[in-house]
Amino acid sequence: MPYEPPTHRVERSIRATTGARVVAGLDEVGRGAWAGPVTVCAAITGLRRPPEGLTDSKLLTPQRRETLAQELSGWVTAHALGHASSQEIDELGMTAALRLAGSRALAALPMRPDAVILDGKHDYLGQPWRVRTVIKGDQTSVAVAAASVLAKVRRDAMLAELASEHPDFGFDSNAGYPSPVHKAALAEWGPTPHHRMSWAFLDALPRWRHLRRPRVGTPADVAEAEDAVQLGIF
């Protein structure tokens, strides 16, 4: 079933109602992974026609994402990436880690956005940013879809680089998310320095559960971590 392509409708609405001239789309990747950073991309696209086939990165094949990311790098007005490490996720909780990664991405842009379109229903950025949250923004907003693809391709590349250090974990194919190879390596070798040590997957590893750190963050952070474990239950 074909998907409707993303549009500039939300950006036009923000411009018309707030007077904003520079609008950035933000999307994250790595929220539910067991290892690696959470990554946020901020993309400014203007109102130009996007590359053919642009949509949520999760709806694209890896090869198509790679090709599209190369096109987007030269097509967007500007983009920047921000990361929060697994250690920062453990220390701050996921909501604060997302805020940190998003703030880093926005600060790295060559111009300051007047407004931000944020994928999802939860505004993890807060003040001083003027934020419009959009459920399924990565499928409906051009700027958010562009951010989705650029964030996914960059984070996947980062995890592939870690695969050379930890070849048994399959980071080049699972990007730090639970998979049979990942879970088997965890059971055999224990967590790497790139794992989120406050997450409940360690409870299912008798040899390694003593390494688990106390969880911090909001109740939503706790629920999200538990959901991630359930999705890849041992």
PESUL-V658461 format. One record per run of one state. SS is the DSSP state (alpha for helix, beta for strand, coil for the rest). FROM is the first residue (numbers start at 1). TO is the last residue. If there is no record, write none. Layout:
ss=<SS,SS>
from=<FROM,FROM>
to=<TO,TO>
This chain:
ss=<coil,beta,coil,alpha,coil,beta,coil,beta,coil,beta,coil,alpha,coil,alpha,coil,beta,coil,alpha,coil,alpha,coil,beta,coil,beta,coil,alpha,beta,alpha,coil,alpha,coil,alpha,coil,alpha,coil,beta,coil,alpha,coil,alpha,coil,alpha,coil>
from=<1,7,8,9,19,23,30,35,36,38,45,57,60,62,76,78,85,86,93,94,109,115,120,131,135,137,141,142,164,167,170,171,175,180,190,195,196,200,205,209,212,219,232>
to=<6,7,8,18,22,29,34,35,37,44,56,59,61,75,77,84,85,92,93,108,114,119,130,134,136,140,141,163,166,169,170,174,179,189,194,195,199,204,208,211,218,231,234>
